[in-house]
Amino acid sequence: MLWGSDWPHPTEQPLNHISDDALLADLFAQVVGDEATRDLILVRNPVGLYGFELA
């Protein structure tokens, strides 16, 4: 699993109803409770999939 976004949500209508990204990030942290799993989803899996290099 990895995480992705269309931030800054250019297609969301109406413009006065934009997603609360901080709320979504907090929800992600609650759902994926341990740091090792969050690291896999947010860092390690994208690195492996796209061939990025970690600094």
N, C-alpha and C positions, 0 to 999 in steps of 0.2 A: 504494500500500500504506500502511496505517497500523496501529498497534499498539493492542490493547485488552486488558483484563483483567477478570476477575470478582473481583479482590482486594477483600476479604480472604478469598475462596474460601468463602463461606457454605454451599455445598452439598457440599463435599468431605467424603467419609466414608471411613474412620473419622477422627475428629478428630485422632488421633495421627499421621496421615499427610498433613500439610499440605505443599503445595509449598514449595520453598526459593526464594523470590523473588529473593534475591541471586544464587543460582546461575543462575537463568533470565536475569537481567539481564546477567550475565557472558557467558552463552552468546550472547545477542543481540548483544553488543558484538563477539564473535568472528566471528559469522556475517556481520554487517553491519559490515565493517571500517573503512570511511571515515566520518569525522564528517559530511560533507555529506549522505550518504545517510541516516545516523541522524537528522539534523535534519529531513529530508523526512518520514521515517516517523513520528517522534515529535512533530514540531512543525508543520511547514508543511502537510502533507496534512490533519491534523485541523483546522487553522485554516481551510483552504479549504473543507473538507466541511461543517463546522458553523458557519462564519461567525464564529469567534472573532476577537477583536482582540488583536494582540500588544502588550504593554506597552512 
